[in-house]
């Protein structure tokens, strides 16, 4: 696996999920998905630039974002 490519796939998944979300979904959910996409972009960039400490921080932030959203909207 190539970490930066995996981050790209995550970023694209957030982007497409948000794009295809039906209009009846919560505005909060849309905002959180957009924020998660931004975190994935930061992760991808830090991995491409070989900034491991930053990548770890961005990854942890993204994980927390997923937990927050899943806690309210999925679990």
Backbone as XML, in Angstrom:
<?xml version="1.0"?>
<chain id="A" units="angstrom">
  <residue number="1" name="UNK">
    <atom name="N" x="0.832" y="-1.191" z="0.000"/>
    <atom name="CA" x="0.000" y="0.000" z="0.000"/>
    <atom name="C" x="0.876" y="1.254" z="0.000"/>
  </residue>
  <residue number="2" name="UNK">
    <atom name="N" x="0.404" y="2.247" z="-0.675"/>
    <atom name="CA" x="1.085" y="3.541" z="-0.715"/>
    <atom name="C" x="0.234" y="4.514" z="0.115"/>
  </residue>
  <residue number="3" name="UNK">
    <atom name="N" x="0.744" y="4.954" z="1.266"/>
    <atom name="CA" x="-0.068" y="5.773" z="2.173"/>
    <atom name="C" x="-0.724" y="6.995" z="1.523"/>
  </residue>
  <residue number="4" name="UNK">
    <atom name="N" x="0.008" y="7.710" z="0.696"/>
    <atom name="CA" x="-0.585" y="8.906" z="0.085"/>
    <atom name="C" x="-1.722" y="8.539" z="-0.871"/>
  </residue>
  <residue number="5" name="UNK">
    <atom name="N" x="-1.607" y="7.381" z="-1.523"/>
    <atom name="CA" x="-2.687" y="6.929" z="-2.409"/>
    <atom name="C" x="-3.918" y="6.512" z="-1.606"/>
  </residue>
  <residue number="6" name="UNK">
    <atom name="N" x="-3.693" y="5.897" z="-0.459"/>
    <atom name="CA" x="-4.801" y="5.516" z="0.410"/>
    <atom name="C" x="-5.513" y="6.769" z="0.925"/>
  </residue>
  <residue number="7" name="UNK">
    <atom name="N" x="-4.746" y="7.796" z="1.269"/>
    <atom name="CA" x="-5.340" y="9.056" z="1.717"/>
    <atom name="C" x="-6.139" y="9.703" z="0.583"/>
  </residue>
  <residue number="8" name="UNK">
    <atom name="N" x="-5.643" y="9.599" z="-0.638"/>
    <atom name="CA" x="-6.367" y="10.113" z="-1.801"/>
    <atom name="C" x="-7.707" y="9.400" z="-1.939"/>
  </residue>
  <residue number="9" name="UNK">
    <atom name="N" x="-7.720" y="8.092" z="-1.794"/>
    <atom name="CA" x="-8.967" y="7.334" z="-1.893"/>
    <atom name="C" x="-9.959" y="7.745" z="-0.804"/>
  </residue>
  <residue number="10" name="UNK">
    <atom name="N" x="-9.455" y="7.984" z="0.390"/>
    <atom name="CA" x="-10.310" y="8.442" z="1.488"/>
    <atom name="C" x="-10.890" y="9.816" z="1.162"/>
  </residue>
  <residue number="11" name="UNK">
    <atom name="N" x="-10.033" y="10.702" z="0.686"/>
    <atom name="CA" x="-10.489" y="12.050" z="0.313"/>
    <atom name="C" x="-11.577" y="11.977" z="-0.749"/>
  </residue>
  <residue number="12" name="UNK">
    <atom name="N" x="-11.353" y="11.171" z="-1.770"/>
    <atom name="CA" x="-12.339" y="11.043" z="-2.842"/>
    <atom name="C" x="-13.641" y="10.431" z="-2.338"/>
  </residue>
  <residue number="13" name="UNK">
    <atom name="N" x="-13.544" y="9.504" z="-1.393"/>
    <atom name="CA" x="-14.747" y="8.888" z="-0.832"/>
    <atom name="C" x="-15.582" y="9.934" z="-0.090"/>
  </residue>
  <residue number="14" name="UNK">
    <atom name="N" x="-14.932" y="10.786" z="0.696"/>
    <atom name="CA" x="-15.663" y="11.852" z="1.384"/>
    <atom name="C" x="-16.301" y="12.803" z="0.382"/>
  </residue>
  <residue number="15" name="UNK">
    <atom name="N" x="-15.541" y="13.171" z="-0.628"/>
    <atom name="CA" x="-16.047" y="14.110" z="-1.626"/>
    <atom name="C" x="-17.277" y="13.541" z="-2.327"/>
  </residue>
  <residue number="16" name="UNK">
    <atom name="N" x="-17.185" y="12.306" z="-2.784"/>
    <atom name="CA" x="-18.292" y="11.690" z="-3.502"/>
    <atom name="C" x="-19.484" y="11.416" z="-2.591"/>
  </residue>
  <residue number="17" name="UNK">
    <atom name="N" x="-19.236" y="11.032" z="-1.362"/>
    <atom name="CA" x="-20.337" y="10.805" z="-0.417"/>
    <atom name="C" x="-21.115" y="12.091" z="-0.193"/>
  </residue>
  <residue number="18" name="UNK">
    <atom name="N" x="-20.388" y="13.177" z="-0.035"/>
    <atom name="CA" x="-21.045" y="14.463" z="0.178"/>
    <atom name="C" x="-21.780" y="14.917" z="-1.078"/>
  </residue>
  <residue number="19" name="UNK">
    <atom name="N" x="-21.181" y="14.702" z="-2.214"/>
    <atom name="CA" x="-21.787" y="15.121" z="-3.482"/>
    <atom name="C" x="-23.086" y="14.368" z="-3.746"/>
  </residue>
  <residue number="20" name="UNK">
    <atom name="N" x="-23.113" y="13.097" z="-3.378"/>
    <atom name="CA" x="-24.279" y="12.272" z="-3.672"/>
    <atom name="C" x="-25.313" y="12.244" z="-2.542"/>
  </residue>
  <residue number="21" name="UNK">
    <atom name="N" x="-25.036" y="12.962" z="-1.473"/>
    <atom name="CA" x="-25.954" y="12.975" z="-0.343"/>
    <atom name="C" x="-27.278" y="13.621" z="-0.756"/>
  </residue>
  <residue number="22" name="UNK">
    <atom name="N" x="-28.352" y="12.995" z="-0.364"/>
    <atom name="CA" x="-29.660" y="13.532" z="-0.713"/>
    <atom name="C" x="-29.945" y="14.805" z="0.078"/>
  </residue>
  <residue number="23" name="UNK">
    <atom name="N" x="-30.819" y="15.593" z="-0.459"/>
    <atom name="CA" x="-31.120" y="16.907" z="0.104"/>
    <atom name="C" x="-31.742" y="16.822" z="1.494"/>
  </residue>
  <residue number="24" name="UNK">
    <atom name="N" x="-32.319" y="15.690" z="1.841"/>
    <atom name="CA" x="-32.993" y="15.566" z="3.134"/>
    <atom name="C" x="-32.032" y="15.314" z="4.295"/>
  </residue>
  <residue number="25" name="UNK">
    <atom name="N" x="-30.751" y="15.186" z="4.012"/>
    <atom name="CA" x="-29.775" y="14.950" z="5.075"/>
    <atom name="C" x="-29.480" y="16.232" z="5.843"/>
  </residue>
  <residue number="26" name="UNK">
    <atom name="N" x="-29.096" y="16.068" z="7.071"/>
    <atom name="CA" x="-28.807" y="17.176" z="7.974"/>
    <atom name="C" x="-27.695" y="18.069" z="7.426"/>
  </residue>
  <residue number="27" name="UNK">
    <atom name="N" x="-27.858" y="19.354" z="7.643"/>
    <atom name="CA" x="-26.810" y="20.313" z="7.256"/>
    <atom name="C" x="-25.551" y="20.061" z="8.077"/>
  </residue>
  <residue number="28" name="UNK">
    <atom name="N" x="-25.732" y="19.657" z="9.326"/>
    <atom name="CA" x="-24.588" y="19.329" z="10.174"/>
    <atom name="C" x="-23.796" y="18.176" z="9.580"/>
  </residue>
  <residue number="29" name="UNK">
    <atom name="N" x="-24.479" y="17.150" z="9.101"/>
    <atom name="CA" x="-23.806" y="16.014" z="8.472"/>
    <atom name="C" x="-23.023" y="16.464" z="7.247"/>
  </residue>
  <residue number="30" name="UNK">
    <atom name="N" x="-23.628" y="17.296" z="6.439"/>
    <atom name="CA" x="-22.925" y="17.818" z="5.256"/>
    <atom name="C" x="-21.664" y="18.588" z="5.649"/>
  </residue>
  <residue number="31" name="UNK">
    <atom name="N" x="-21.782" y="19.423" z="6.683"/>
    <atom name="CA" x="-20.637" y="20.196" z="7.152"/>
    <atom name="C" x="-19.540" y="19.273" z="7.672"/>
  </residue>
  <residue number="32" name="UNK">
    <atom name="N" x="-19.907" y="18.294" z="8.476"/>
    <atom name="CA" x="-18.919" y="17.370" z="9.025"/>
    <atom name="C" x="-18.222" y="16.577" z="7.913"/>
  </residue>
  <residue number="33" name="UNK">
    <atom name="N" x="-18.965" y="16.189" z="6.893"/>
    <atom name="CA" x="-18.353" y="15.463" z="5.778"/>
    <atom name="C" x="-17.369" y="16.363" z="5.025"/>
  </residue>
  <residue number="34" name="UNK">
    <atom name="N" x="-17.737" y="17.617" z="4.853"/>
    <atom name="CA" x="-16.843" y="18.567" z="4.175"/>
    <atom name="C" x="-15.577" y="18.781" z="5.002"/>
  </residue>
  <residue number="35" name="UNK">
    <atom name="N" x="-15.734" y="18.891" z="6.324"/>
    <atom name="CA" x="-14.575" y="19.037" z="7.204"/>
    <atom name="C" x="-13.682" y="17.800" z="7.131"/>
  </residue>
  <residue number="36" name="UNK">
    <atom name="N" x="-14.298" y="16.628" z="7.100"/>
    <atom name="CA" x="-13.523" y="15.382" z="7.016"/>
    <atom name="C" x="-12.748" y="15.330" z="5.702"/>
  </residue>
  <residue number="37" name="UNK">
    <atom name="N" x="-13.360" y="15.792" z="4.634"/>
    <atom name="CA" x="-12.654" y="15.844" z="3.351"/>
    <atom name="C" x="-11.428" y="16.745" z="3.465"/>
  </residue>
  <residue number="38" name="UNK">
    <atom name="N" x="-11.572" y="17.873" z="4.131"/>
    <atom name="CA" x="-10.440" y="18.775" z="4.339"/>
    <atom name="C" x="-9.332" y="18.118" z="5.141"/>
  </residue>
  <residue number="39" name="UNK">
    <atom name="N" x="-9.709" y="17.369" z="6.170"/>
    <atom name="CA" x="-8.714" y="16.655" z="6.972"/>
    <atom name="C" x="-8.000" y="15.598" z="6.126"/>
  </residue>
  <residue number="40" name="UNK">
    <atom name="N" x="-8.740" y="14.944" z="5.248"/>
    <atom name="CA" x="-8.135" y="13.943" z="4.367"/>
    <atom name="C" x="-7.156" y="14.600" z="3.385"/>
  </residue>
  <residue number="41" name="UNK">
    <atom name="N" x="-7.488" y="15.789" z="2.927"/>
    <atom name="CA" x="-6.578" y="16.537" z="2.047"/>
    <atom name="C" x="-5.291" y="16.861" z="2.796"/>
  </residue>
  <residue number="42" name="UNK">
    <atom name="N" x="-5.429" y="17.317" z="4.041"/>
    <atom name="CA" x="-4.242" y="17.621" z="4.844"/>
    <atom name="C" x="-3.396" y="16.371" z="5.057"/>
  </residue>
  <residue number="43" name="UNK">
    <atom name="N" x="-4.047" y="15.252" z="5.324"/>
    <atom name="CA" x="-3.328" y="13.990" z="5.500"/>
    <atom name="C" x="-2.589" y="13.608" z="4.223"/>
  </residue>
  <residue number="44" name="UNK">
    <atom name="N" x="-3.285" y="13.655" z="3.119"/>
    <atom name="CA" x="-2.680" y="13.303" z="1.833"/>
    <atom name="C" x="-1.469" y="14.187" z="1.532"/>
  </residue>
  <residue number="45" name="UNK">
    <atom name="N" x="-1.607" y="15.478" z="1.741"/>
    <atom name="CA" x="-0.520" y="16.417" z="1.468"/>
    <atom name="C" x="0.687" y="16.133" z="2.350"/>
  </residue>
  <residue number="46" name="UNK">
    <atom name="N" x="0.437" y="15.930" z="3.635"/>
    <atom name="CA" x="1.565" y="15.676" z="4.543"/>
    <atom name="C" x="2.272" y="14.369" z="4.198"/>
  </residue>
  <residue number="47" name="UNK">
    <atom name="N" x="1.528" y="13.377" z="3.737"/>
    <atom name="CA" x="2.154" y="12.112" z="3.336"/>
    <atom name="C" x="2.986" y="12.307" z="2.067"/>
  </residue>
  <residue number="48" name="UNK">
    <atom name="N" x="2.453" y="13.033" z="1.111"/>
    <atom name="CA" x="3.191" y="13.290" z="-0.129"/>
    <atom name="C" x="4.472" y="14.060" z="0.136"/>
  </residue>
  <residue number="49" name="UNK">
    <atom name="N" x="4.438" y="14.940" z="1.141"/>
    <atom name="CA" x="5.608" y="15.762" z="1.468"/>
    <atom name="C" x="6.491" y="15.108" z="2.518"/>
  </residue>
  <residue number="50" name="UNK">
    <atom name="N" x="6.177" y="13.873" z="2.863"/>
    <atom name="CA" x="6.959" y="13.074" z="3.819"/>
    <atom name="C" x="7.105" y="13.764" z="5.179"/>
  </residue>
  <residue number="51" name="UNK">
    <atom name="N" x="6.020" y="14.409" z="5.616"/>
    <atom name="CA" x="5.989" y="15.042" z="6.932"/>
    <atom name="C" x="5.241" y="14.097" z="7.876"/>
  </residue>
  <residue number="52" name="UNK">
    <atom name="N" x="5.963" y="13.128" z="8.411"/>
    <atom name="CA" x="5.353" y="12.044" z="9.181"/>
    <atom name="C" x="4.639" y="12.518" z="10.442"/>
  </residue>
  <residue number="53" name="UNK">
    <atom name="N" x="5.238" y="13.438" z="11.166"/>
    <atom name="CA" x="4.584" y="13.929" z="12.386"/>
    <atom name="C" x="3.264" y="14.617" z="12.056"/>
  </residue>
  <residue number="54" name="UNK">
    <atom name="N" x="3.272" y="15.454" z="11.039"/>
    <atom name="CA" x="2.038" y="16.117" z="10.613"/>
    <atom name="C" x="1.016" y="15.089" z="10.143"/>
  </residue>
  <residue number="55" name="UNK">
    <atom name="N" x="1.492" y="14.093" z="9.396"/>
    <atom name="CA" x="0.588" y="13.051" z="8.897"/>
    <atom name="C" x="-0.076" y="12.322" z="10.056"/>
  </residue>
  <residue number="56" name="UNK">
    <atom name="N" x="0.687" y="12.010" z="11.091"/>
    <atom name="CA" x="0.115" y="11.337" z="12.257"/>
    <atom name="C" x="-0.957" y="12.198" z="12.918"/>
  </residue>
  <residue number="57" name="UNK">
    <atom name="N" x="-0.694" y="13.487" z="13.045"/>
    <atom name="CA" x="-1.678" y="14.397" z="13.639"/>
    <atom name="C" x="-2.939" y="14.491" z="12.787"/>
  </residue>
  <residue number="58" name="UNK">
    <atom name="N" x="-2.756" y="14.603" z="11.485"/>
    <atom name="CA" x="-3.909" y="14.685" z="10.574"/>
    <atom name="C" x="-4.705" y="13.380" z="10.594"/>
  </residue>
  <residue number="59" name="UNK">
    <atom name="N" x="-4.003" y="12.266" z="10.656"/>
    <atom name="CA" x="-4.688" y="10.976" z="10.726"/>
    <atom name="C" x="-5.519" y="10.886" z="12.003"/>
  </residue>
  <residue number="60" name="UNK">
    <atom name="N" x="-4.922" y="11.240" z="13.131"/>
    <atom name="CA" x="-5.648" y="11.196" z="14.404"/>
    <atom name="C" x="-6.871" y="12.112" z="14.368"/>
  </residue>
  <residue number="61" name="UNK">
    <atom name="N" x="-6.715" y="13.281" z="13.778"/>
    <atom name="CA" x="-7.823" y="14.216" z="13.660"/>
    <atom name="C" x="-8.935" y="13.638" z="12.789"/>
  </residue>
  <residue number="62" name="UNK">
    <atom name="N" x="-8.555" y="12.991" z="11.714"/>
    <atom name="CA" x="-9.531" y="12.370" z="10.817"/>
    <atom name="C" x="-10.269" y="11.231" z="11.519"/>
  </residue>
  <residue number="63" name="UNK">
    <atom name="N" x="-9.554" y="10.436" z="12.283"/>
    <atom name="CA" x="-10.186" y="9.340" z="13.039"/>
    <atom name="C" x="-11.219" y="9.907" z="14.004"/>
  </residue>
  <residue number="64" name="UNK">
    <atom name="N" x="-10.871" y="10.977" z="14.715"/>
    <atom name="CA" x="-11.816" y="11.598" z="15.646"/>
    <atom name="C" x="-13.047" y="12.125" z="14.905"/>
  </residue>
  <residue number="65" name="UNK">
    <atom name="N" x="-12.823" y="12.672" z="13.731"/>
    <atom name="CA" x="-13.925" y="13.167" z="12.917"/>
    <atom name="C" x="-14.868" y="12.022" z="12.543"/>
  </residue>
  <residue number="66" name="UNK">
    <atom name="N" x="-14.299" y="10.900" z="12.161"/>
    <atom name="CA" x="-15.112" y="9.727" z="11.806"/>
    <atom name="C" x="-15.918" y="9.242" z="13.007"/>
  </residue>
  <residue number="67" name="UNK">
    <atom name="N" x="-15.263" y="9.174" z="14.159"/>
    <atom name="CA" x="-15.946" y="8.710" z="15.370"/>
    <atom name="C" x="-17.101" y="9.631" z="15.743"/>
  </residue>
  <residue number="68" name="UNK">
    <atom name="N" x="-16.890" y="10.941" z="15.631"/>
    <atom name="CA" x="-17.930" y="11.910" z="15.963"/>
    <atom name="C" x="-19.155" y="11.699" z="15.076"/>
  </residue>
  <residue number="69" name="UNK">
    <atom name="N" x="-18.908" y="11.610" z="13.804"/>
    <atom name="CA" x="-19.998" y="11.479" z="12.840"/>
    <atom name="C" x="-20.702" y="10.124" z="12.982"/>
  </residue>
  <residue number="70" name="UNK">
    <atom name="N" x="-19.929" y="9.068" z="13.061"/>
    <atom name="CA" x="-20.515" y="7.740" z="13.214"/>
    <atom name="C" x="-21.295" y="7.631" z="14.507"/>
  </residue>
  <residue number="71" name="UNK">
    <atom name="N" x="-20.796" y="8.262" z="15.550"/>
    <atom name="CA" x="-21.477" y="8.219" z="16.840"/>
    <atom name="C" x="-22.868" y="8.824" z="16.765"/>
  </residue>
  <residue number="72" name="UNK">
    <atom name="N" x="-23.022" y="9.850" z="15.966"/>
    <atom name="CA" x="-24.321" y="10.525" z="15.871"/>
    <atom name="C" x="-25.198" y="9.976" z="14.750"/>
  </residue>
  <residue number="73" name="UNK">
    <atom name="N" x="-24.598" y="9.625" z="13.617"/>
    <atom name="CA" x="-25.382" y="9.310" z="12.442"/>
    <atom name="C" x="-25.383" y="7.841" z="12.006"/>
  </residue>
  <residue number="74" name="UNK">
    <atom name="N" x="-24.505" y="7.022" z="12.566"/>
    <atom name="CA" x="-24.469" y="5.640" z="12.090"/>
    <atom name="C" x="-24.633" y="4.607" z="13.178"/>
  </residue>
  <residue number="75" name="UNK">
    <atom name="N" x="-23.961" y="4.784" z="14.310"/>
    <atom name="CA" x="-23.931" y="3.749" z="15.340"/>
    <atom name="C" x="-25.193" y="3.729" z="16.174"/>
  </residue>
</chain>
